[in-house]
C-alpha cells in the first residue's frame, strides 16, 4: 500500500500506479481531467508515463461547463 494526498485528502492505494491508472481508479475519464502531481501540471499525453509514488500530492481537476 502507498499513501498519497489526493485533492487535499489522504488516500491509500494498493500499489504505485501511473497517473492514467489513478484517474481510472477514482472513476474519472482521463480526457476530461487536468492533473497536477507535486505542484507540476502534466499534459494528457504524459499521464501514462507519470508514476504516482508514496507521499505524492495529486490534484485532479475536472472542468464542468454550464450556464
C-alpha positions in Angstrom: 0.0 0.0 0.0 1.1 3.5 -0.7 -0.2 6.8 0.9 -0.9 9.9 -1.3 -2.8 13.1 -0.9 -5.5 13.4 -3.5 -7.3 16.7 -3.8 -6.3 17.6 -0.2 -7.4 14.3 1.4 -5.2 11.3 2.4 -5.8 8.3 0.2 -4.3 4.8 0.3 -3.6 3.0 -3.0 -3.0 -0.7 -3.3 0.3 -0.1 -5.2 2.2 2.5 -7.2 0.4 3.3 -10.4 0.5 5.7 -13.3 -1.4 8.9 -13.4 -3.8 7.3 -16.0 -4.4 4.3 -13.7 -5.1 6.6 -10.8 -7.6 8.7 -12.7 -9.4 5.5 -13.8 -9.1 4.1 -10.2 -11.1 7.1 -8.9 -13.6 6.5 -11.7 -12.8 9.6 -13.8 -12.2 9.9 -17.5 -8.5 10.9 -18.3 -9.5 13.0 -21.3 -11.6 15.3 -19.0 -9.1 15.7 -16.3 -6.3 18.3 -15.7 -3.7 16.7 -13.4 -1.0 18.1 -11.1 1.5 16.0 -9.2 3.7 17.6 -6.6 2.9 21.0 -8.0 3.7 20.1 -11.6 1.0 20.1 -14.2 1.1 17.3 -16.8 -0.2 17.1 -20.3 -2.7 14.3 -21.1 -0.2 12.6 -23.3 2.1 12.2 -20.3 -0.4 10.6 -17.9 0.6 7.0 -18.9 4.2 7.7 -18.1 3.9 9.6 -14.8 4.2 7.1 -11.8 2.4 8.0 -8.6 4.6 7.1 -5.6 4.2 7.0 -1.8 3.9 10.5 -0.4 2.9 12.3 -3.7 0.4 15.1 -3.7 -2.0 14.9 -6.6 -4.7 17.3 -7.7 -7.2 16.2 -10.2 -9.4 18.9 -11.7 -12.4 18.4 -13.9 -13.9 21.3 -15.7 -17.6 21.5 -16.0 -19.4 23.8 -18.3 -22.9 25.2 -17.8 -24.9 28.2 -17.6 
